[in-house]
Amino acid sequence: MEGLKTEHKVEVEQLQHENQQLRDQVNDLRDHIDQLAEMIPDEPEEDPEEDPMEYQDDDGELTEGSVTDGEV
């Protein structure tokens, strides 16, 4: 019976150690996510070449307005 208690105690200690390692990894990943989040700008940068109000017609000329299906 004493051998079983010792065996379980060793297993519990191993699991506690693994648990702590996993907790440390989770904390490291959270820190990394926070660092990456700080790199993301608050407002997306606009592409100066892209204007949603302009499109190219069949001749390749830019025309103001919007294009919808079936309308010319």
Backbone as CSV, one residue per row, in Angstrom:
resi,resn,N_x,N_y,N_z,CA_x,CA_y,CA_z,C_x,C_y,C_z
1,MET,0.825,-1.200,0.000,0.000,0.000,0.000,0.865,1.259,0.000
2,GLU,1.986,1.176,0.724,2.896,2.323,0.803,3.483,2.639,-0.571
3,GLY,3.750,1.599,-1.360,4.296,1.786,-2.706,3.333,2.528,-3.615
4,LEU,2.027,2.232,-3.461,1.011,2.917,-4.262,0.951,4.397,-3.920
5,LYS,1.029,4.723,-2.629,0.989,6.121,-2.200,2.181,6.882,-2.780
6,THR,3.349,6.264,-2.725,4.553,6.906,-3.258,4.429,7.102,-4.765
7,GLU,3.901,6.067,-5.436,3.726,6.140,-6.886,2.767,7.265,-7.262
8,HIS,1.662,7.376,-6.534,0.681,8.431,-6.801,1.254,9.808,-6.478
9,LYS,2.053,9.878,-5.418,2.658,11.150,-5.042,3.602,11.631,-6.142
10,VAL,4.396,10.713,-6.690,5.317,11.057,-7.777,4.530,11.510,-9.007
11,GLU,3.446,10.798,-9.317,2.622,11.153,-10.473,1.986,12.530,-10.284
12,VAL,1.495,12.805,-9.083,0.895,14.106,-8.786,1.935,15.211,-8.936
13,GLU,3.144,14.977,-8.451,4.202,15.979,-8.565,4.554,16.234,-10.030
14,GLN,4.590,15.167,-10.836,4.878,15.329,-12.264,3.778,16.137,-12.950
15,LEU,2.537,15.823,-12.612,1.415,16.541,-13.210,1.411,18.009,-12.781
16,GLN,1.747,18.275,-11.529,1.814,19.656,-11.063,2.916,20.415,-11.805
17,HIS,4.039,19.739,-12.032,5.144,20.361,-12.760,4.729,20.658,-14.209
18,GLU,4.088,19.689,-14.867,3.606,19.884,-16.233,2.581,21.012,-16.283
19,ASN,1.702,21.045,-15.286,0.684,22.085,-15.213,1.335,23.466,-15.123
20,GLN,2.361,23.588,-14.299,3.047,24.871,-14.147,3.740,25.271,-15.447
21,GLN,4.339,24.301,-16.132,4.984,24.596,-17.415,3.962,25.106,-18.431
22,LEU,2.796,24.472,-18.463,1.747,24.897,-19.388,1.235,26.290,-19.031
23,ARG,1.093,26.562,-17.749,0.666,27.902,-17.320,1.688,28.955,-17.752
24,ASP,2.967,28.623,-17.613,4.024,29.548,-18.030,3.963,29.790,-19.540
25,GLN,3.718,28.723,-20.304,3.613,28.865,-21.757,2.426,29.747,-22.132
26,VAL,1.302,29.555,-21.449,0.112,30.365,-21.715,0.413,31.836,-21.428
27,ASN,1.076,32.101,-20.317,1.414,33.486,-19.980,2.358,34.092,-21.012
28,ASP,3.330,33.310,-21.475,4.247,33.791,-22.513,3.486,34.115,-23.802
29,LEU,2.544,33.246,-24.168,1.752,33.484,-25.373,0.870,34.719,-25.222
30,ARG,0.298,34.917,-24.055,-0.510,36.120,-23.816,0.337,37.377,-23.951
31,ASP,1.546,37.332,-23.403,2.456,38.476,-23.529,2.782,38.738,-24.998
32,HIS,3.021,37.666,-25.738,3.346,37.809,-27.159,2.159,38.391,-27.928
33,ILE,0.960,37.935,-27.614,-0.251,38.461,-28.257,-0.398,39.945,-27.951
34,ASP,-0.157,40.332,-26.708,-0.232,41.745,-26.335,0.777,42.573,-27.125
35,GLN,1.984,42.041,-27.296,3.008,42.754,-28.068,2.571,42.909,-29.526
36,LEU,2.002,41.850,-30.090,1.539,41.922,-31.472,0.371,42.895,-31.608
37,ALA,-0.518,42.907,-30.630,-1.671,43.804,-30.670,-1.227,45.262,-30.645
38,GLU,-0.145,45.553,-29.947,0.363,46.922,-29.898,0.900,47.363,-31.251
39,MET,1.282,46.413,-32.089,1.835,46.737,-33.403,0.745,47.067,-34.422
40,ILE,-0.494,46.681,-34.134,-1.600,46.915,-35.056,-2.067,48.358,-34.890
41,PRO,-2.126,49.130,-35.988,-2.595,50.513,-35.868,-4.071,50.548,-35.481
42,ASP,-4.445,51.613,-34.756,-5.834,51.754,-34.325,-6.773,51.930,-35.515
43,GLU,-6.344,52.752,-36.488,-7.159,52.974,-37.672,-6.405,52.441,-38.881
44,PRO,-7.075,51.717,-39.739,-6.384,51.191,-40.921,-5.933,52.332,-41.832
45,GLU,-4.761,52.164,-42.412,-4.256,53.161,-43.344,-5.011,53.030,-44.660
46,GLU,-5.367,54.177,-45.244,-6.081,54.147,-46.512,-5.087,54.065,-47.655
47,ASP,-5.452,53.307,-48.663,-4.621,53.180,-49.852,-4.904,54.389,-50.742
48,PRO,-3.912,55.255,-50.954,-4.166,56.463,-51.746,-4.531,56.162,-53.198
49,GLU,-4.146,54.991,-53.694,-4.466,54.644,-55.074,-5.877,54.083,-55.215
50,GLU,-6.470,53.683,-54.105,-7.785,53.053,-54.177,-8.859,54.048,-53.763
51,ASP,-9.731,54.401,-54.702,-10.832,55.311,-54.426,-12.120,54.573,-54.765
52,PRO,-12.961,54.299,-53.781,-14.171,53.511,-54.048,-15.153,54.216,-54.981
53,MET,-14.980,55.534,-55.189,-15.907,56.261,-56.047,-15.432,56.299,-57.501
54,GLU,-14.328,55.650,-57.808,-13.840,55.626,-59.180,-13.748,54.182,-59.671
55,TYR,-14.002,53.990,-60.939,-13.829,52.677,-61.537,-13.356,52.873,-62.968
56,GLN,-12.809,51.827,-63.539,-12.362,51.910,-64.931,-13.454,51.374,-65.841
57,ASP,-13.781,52.167,-66.875,-14.757,51.671,-67.835,-14.048,50.778,-68.854
58,ASP,-14.772,50.335,-69.870,-14.211,49.406,-70.854,-13.012,49.983,-71.605
59,ASP,-12.957,51.309,-71.723,-11.848,51.960,-72.426,-10.643,52.157,-71.521
60,GLY,-10.767,51.786,-70.243,-9.664,51.939,-69.308,-9.604,53.309,-68.670
61,GLU,-10.628,54.146,-68.929,-10.644,55.479,-68.344,-11.313,55.433,-66.976
62,LEU,-10.784,56.240,-66.054,-11.401,56.320,-64.736,-12.654,57.171,-64.829
63,THR,-13.714,56.688,-64.229,-14.982,57.388,-64.231,-15.485,57.453,-62.800
64,GLU,-16.039,58.598,-62.411,-16.561,58.712,-61.049,-17.917,58.045,-60.966
65,GLY,-18.273,57.593,-59.778,-19.552,56.951,-59.552,-19.345,55.522,-59.112
66,SER,-20.414,54.776,-59.075,-20.299,53.382,-58.676,-20.933,52.504,-59.740
67,VAL,-20.479,51.286,-59.793,-20.982,50.344,-60.788,-21.884,49.349,-60.081
68,THR,-23.079,49.153,-60.618,-23.970,48.127,-60.081,-24.333,47.188,-61.212
69,ASP,-24.706,45.979,-60.883,-25.039,44.983,-61.900,-26.246,45.430,-62.715
70,GLY,-26.117,45.343,-64.018,-27.240,45.609,-64.899,-27.470,47.072,-65.199
71,GLU,-26.755,47.979,-64.580,-26.950,49.398,-64.848,-25.737,49.954,-65.563
72,VAL,-25.990,50.911,-66.458,-24.892,51.535,-67.193,-24.901,53.021,-66.928
